[in-house]
Each structure stands twice: as C-alpha cells, then as structure tokens.
Amino acid sequence: MASEKPSRKSDLRLQKYLAECGAGSRRFCERLISEGRVQLDGETVTEQGVRIDPATANVKVDGKEVFPQSLLYFLLNKPKDVLCTSSDPEGRKTFLRLFPEVRERIYTVGRLDRDSEGLIIVTNDGEFANRVSHPRYELEKEYSAWVERPLTPAELSCFTQGVLSKGELLKAVRIVAVSSDAAGVKYRIILKEGRNRHIRRMFDHFGVGVRRLRRVRIGSIELGHLRTGQSRPLRKREINELIGNRAQ
C-alpha cells in the first residue's frame, strides 16, 4: 500500500518551525541553520530545507530546546532613549522592560533608533515579522519630524527623487510641511522602505538637524492615543490588514 502524503503540520521546513518557536524571522532562522547553531535530534543541521515532524522532532538552538509558542502581537509607543533590542551590554533600557509580564521571547519588527519614538510592532511570530518588514511588500510607514529650518523647494524635490548617503540611495514617497512653531518646522514623511537612520541621514545631507522624530503609522495602523511607553495587543483585523489578507 502506498504511504499517505504527509500533512503540512507533520512535514514542516525546519526554518519555519524555528520561526514558529519564536527564534526570529524565517530569514534569521535560515542564518541560524547556516551558522551551525541548530541541532535536530542531536545532530547539527547546516543544510536549508530540511523537513521535520514537529510532533516527534527534538530541535535545539545553541543547545537549548525550543517549542512552538502562543503567538503574540503588540503595538508599542516607544519612548525616546529606549533600545529596540533584547539586551544591551551597557545596561541601557530596552523595549523588554516595557513588557515585564511577557514570558515568551518577543522582538521588535524592524527598529526605531534610540533617539526616535513612536509606533513599533512587537511579536514572536517570525513569518508575520517578515511579511511586515520585507521591502518587497512596500508597507507604508509615516513619520512626523520636527527640524531646525524649512527645506528649500530644491531640497524637498531631492527627498522624493533620492539622496546618496554612504553608498545608499535614500528617498521618501512623500514629504509635506505641516506647521512651524517653537518646537521647529514639522514635516509629515512617508517611506516604503526604511534603512538605518533613514530620515535623519536625509536631513543631515542638507545640514538640517532633526529635533524630534516620531513614527505615527505603519500601513493602516495608526498610533492614535496610545501614550508614550504604553502598548496594546494588535486586533485580528489589524494583523490581517498588515499582511495584506483582509478578513472578509
């Protein structure tokens, strides 16, 4: 008798299983495998695409067994001076201090630099993190920036055409002046991809200092009235919208 075709749950790629265990995005889990940090049933695995049966497999990362976790999704209004990393050798405050009761391994989807604030997603779902953060999905991210002086028309045009910084072409989808007061000139900026210190580097290119930078929207999800340092669970509808699978 021919054997039955294995079900999806009993024939799972190792990197996808690791992502479901909260080890990181699938791409990061592939790197863990390549670096020889993953053991399957006592043997180190370095080859991609290995399939496992989660019901019987013993999987370890760096010698510690991993298990599928309950999937968690949060929106966080990150304060300034908080790092988007799990630990810091200098003892600076990380986002994990804002989730003292969460025992699962969670991480931020993308990053906001230490001096920036505002909306960031926190999860332990590696597949979801990849869908939200990968540039090919072109998920809009909106920021409010308060700067030292107004940009000239030529400088504004360069923001959408792109400026070269450290060998990278940085550009914004849209930039609009909103107001001007004692806090500085406020701009509304929309990106579809975000490189390290993307907006700050664009303003630096023109010698314009950024006094404050806050992310206010990711896709259709807005910061709203979430106070600084507070978080809330993502709603199912919001999760579906972020990954482009709107509920019917």
Buried (B, 14 or more C-beta within 10 A) or exposed (E): EEEEEEEEEBEBBBBBBBBBBBBBBBBBBBEBBBEEBBBBEEEEBEEEEBEBEBEEBEBBBEEEEBEEBEBBBBBBBBBBEBBBBEEEEEEEEBBBEBBEEBEEBBBBBBBBBBEBBBBBBBBBBBBBBBBBBEEEBEBEBBBBBBBEEBBEEEBBEBBEEEBEBEEEEBBBBEBEEEEEEEEBBBBBBBBBBBBEBBBBBBBBBBEBEBEBBBBBBBBEBEBEEBEBBEBEEBEEEBBBBBBEEEEE
